[in-house]
Amino acid sequence: MSALFTPLTVGAFTVRNRVALPPMVCAVKPSLGARGADDAVTDALAAHYARVARAGTGLVIVEATAVDAGGRCWAGGIGAYDDRFLPGLAQLAAAIRAEGAVAGIQLVHAGPQGSAALNGENVGPSAVPARPDGPVPRALTVAEIHAIQARFAAAALRCADAGFQYLELHGAHGFLLDSFLMKSRNARTDAYGGSRAGRLRMLEETCRLVRGRLGRRALLGCRISLFNKLDEGGDPGARLEALVRGLEAAGLDLLHLSTDGALRPAGQLEPEMGRAVGAYGQAAAPTLGQVVKTLTRLPLIIAGGLGDPHDADRAVADGHADLAAVGRAMLDDPEWTLHAREALG
Ligand SMILES: Cc1cc2nc3c(=O)[nH]c(=O)nc-3n(C[C@H](O)[C@H](O)[C@H](O)COP(=O)(O)O)c2cc1C
């Protein structure tokens, strides 16, 4: 049997196989449109996720969902920042679980990459725009940082109440939690910046707070990305190690690594990283997933370029990750998992 179609138990939850749908905002794909006004779930959205689950997908992670009305990413995205969203979130979780998948959801605060039109203003660790020509965010006060952390916890509890079994904090792609990690965006001189430990504090504290409030009711994970920090200099191996170990210590159950090429050697993604692990340019050089797996015992989800079922299978079989997330290929073919099972025999 292929490695991809073996079950995985994490805590009290068993995922029926190693195939995951990574979070993907469907508003970006107009054919999946039919979005509700006011950040609410629609029947069309629930039907989309149910279809992916029905195809046999093990873990279905619903798209980035706002924890704060002031931290929305896109018009047409969904929210978990108020109890009025509970029925829609419950509809989504039930639709996924009814098809035998573990129901996950990603929680986001947009930070400097928010829609200023929706949010009124964008906020961030510092007044550094996400793009050179982008709007300048307002630097958060420490009291506002704590309030946003509390909103992550409140949204996580709301999603657990709605029936979600896996909650994922969006610590990738330059949104708020990731912006705190980024040297280029975090120029703070207080406890939430100024050093590697300071830049890690926002994400670690948020994970710890959510874990504390949530207990073991649901699995907790965090998505991270490195490809948007290629210009940070320093020792990327040490940076990655501090990030991964810090998240493990914060009490996560899973780590989700977003890459721009899951099966490429780490050194091709980030030459400095390759040198840091001493294998740059070697044919058998480890991938980022393999590097991360030497740093932590946490089960690892990996995404990026695994749309060919044989690649997804190899990612699991060869120890690059424990779960293979398949993004764009599943948007194109919601029955991807069914077809992958046929292809792998
Ligand atoms: C339309 C679209 C929407 C996305 N939305 C999100 C999102 O909400 N949260 C997130 O972490 N990544 C998001 N991503 C990134 C995907 O989760 C995934 O990491 C990326 O597409 C690479 O995987 P792939 O090569 O299998 O497509 C999105 C990608 C696409 C194409």
The ligand as a MOL file (V3000), in Angstrom:
LIG
                    3D

  0  0  0     0  0            999 V3000
M  V30 BEGIN CTAB
M  V30 COUNTS 31 33 0 0 0
M  V30 BEGIN ATOM
M  V30 1 C -6.2530 30.4300 -4.5300 0
M  V30 2 C -5.2790 30.2260 -3.4050 0
M  V30 3 C -5.6160 30.6310 -2.1180 0
M  V30 4 C -4.7330 30.4260 -1.0470 0
M  V30 5 N -5.1110 30.7720 0.2120 0
M  V30 6 C -4.3020 30.4630 1.2790 0
M  V30 7 C -4.7480 30.6530 2.6210 0
M  V30 8 O -5.8750 31.0450 2.8870 0
M  V30 9 N -3.8710 30.3620 3.6160 0
M  V30 10 C -2.6120 29.8560 3.3750 0
M  V30 11 O -1.8540 29.6080 4.3190 0
M  V30 12 N -2.1900 29.6260 2.1010 0
M  V30 13 C -3.0090 29.8790 1.0620 0
M  V30 14 N -2.6210 29.5380 -0.2000 0
M  V30 15 C -1.3660 28.7410 -0.3960 0
M  V30 16 C -1.7200 27.2420 -0.4400 0
M  V30 17 O -2.2260 26.7830 0.8050 0
M  V30 18 C -0.5100 26.3660 -0.8000 0
M  V30 19 O 0.4710 26.4720 0.1980 0
M  V30 20 C 0.0980 26.7600 -2.1450 0
M  V30 21 O -0.9090 26.8260 -3.1480 0
M  V30 22 C 1.2070 25.7710 -2.5750 0
M  V30 23 O 0.7040 24.4720 -2.6930 0
M  V30 24 P 0.3850 23.8470 -4.1520 0
M  V30 25 O 1.6690 23.8810 -4.9200 0
M  V30 26 O -0.0640 22.4240 -3.8530 0
M  V30 27 O -0.6880 24.6830 -4.7680 0
M  V30 28 C -3.4800 29.7900 -1.2860 0
M  V30 29 C -3.1390 29.3920 -2.5780 0
M  V30 30 C -4.0220 29.5950 -3.6400 0
M  V30 31 C -3.6330 29.1220 -5.0080 0
M  V30 END ATOM
M  V30 BEGIN BOND
M  V30 1 1 1 2
M  V30 2 1 2 3
M  V30 3 2 2 30
M  V30 4 2 3 4
M  V30 5 1 4 5
M  V30 6 1 4 28
M  V30 7 2 5 6
M  V30 8 1 6 7
M  V30 9 1 6 13
M  V30 10 2 7 8
M  V30 11 1 7 9
M  V30 12 1 9 10
M  V30 13 2 10 11
M  V30 14 1 10 12
M  V30 15 2 12 13
M  V30 16 1 13 14
M  V30 17 1 14 15
M  V30 18 1 14 28
M  V30 19 1 15 16
M  V30 20 1 16 17
M  V30 21 1 16 18
M  V30 22 1 18 19
M  V30 23 1 18 20
M  V30 24 1 20 21
M  V30 25 1 20 22
M  V30 26 1 22 23
M  V30 27 1 23 24
M  V30 28 2 24 25
M  V30 29 1 24 26
M  V30 30 1 24 27
M  V30 31 2 28 29
M  V30 32 1 29 30
M  V30 33 1 30 31
M  V30 END BOND
M  V30 END CTAB
M  END
